[in-house]
Amino acid sequence: MTDNAMTDDDRDQIAKDFADAVNMAPAELERFLDSDDSKRVGWKGEDGKGKGESVGHQSGRRIVEIKRKKKAELNDDDYAHMKKVVGYVHRHLAQGGPAKDKDHSDWRYSLMNWGHDPLK
C-alpha cells in the first residue's frame, strides 16, 4: 500500500462530505445544467477566450454520474472528484455571495453547477 492509497475510512468520510455538500438531486442538477445560466457562468480555461464548457459545468455532469452509481461502483477517480467538489463548495460558500439578489447571482449559479444550491 502506498502513502497515497485511500482507505475505506477515507472513502466513507469523502462520501459523507460529498453528500452534505451536494444538495441537488441528479435530475434537478441535469435540468439546471441545461439552462443558459448554467452554461454562462464559470471558468472556461486558460485561453482567455471564454468559449466552451466551464470547469463547473463539466463537474456538474460528473456529479450526476457519480450520484447515479452504487457505492460499490465508485472508483478512486470518483472519490478524488467528490473531494474536489467538497473543497469547491466550501470555499465558495465561505465567500458569502453578493449582498443583493443571491437568487439570480453568478455566485449561486456557479455553486449550482457544482451540485449545491445555497438557497436550499
C-alpha positions, 0 to 999 in steps of 0.5 A, a space after each residue: 500500500 502506498 502513502 497515497 492509497 485511500 482507505 475505506 475510512 477515507 472513502 466513507 468520510 469523502 462520501 459523507 462530505 460529498 453528500 452534505 455538500 451536494 444538495 441537488 438531486 441528479 435530475 434537478 442538477 441535469 435540468 439546471 445544467 441545461 439552462 443558459 445560466 448554467 452554461 454562462 457562468 464559470 471558468 472556461 480555461 486558460 485561453 482567455 477566450 471564454 468559449 466552451 464548457 466551464 470547469 463547473 459545468 463539466 463537474 456538474 455532469 460528473 456529479 450526476 454520474 457519480 450520484 447515479 452509481 452504487 457505492 460499490 461502483 465508485 472508483 478512486 477517480 470518483 472519490 478524488 472528484 467528490 473531494 474536489 467538489 467538497 473543497 469547491 463548495 466550501 470555499 465558495 460558500 465561505 465567500 458569502 455571495 453578493 449582498 443583493 439578489 443571491 437568487 439570480 447571482 453568478 455566485 449561486 449559479 456557479 455553486 449550482 453547477 457544482 451540485 449545491 444550491 445555497 438557497 436550499 
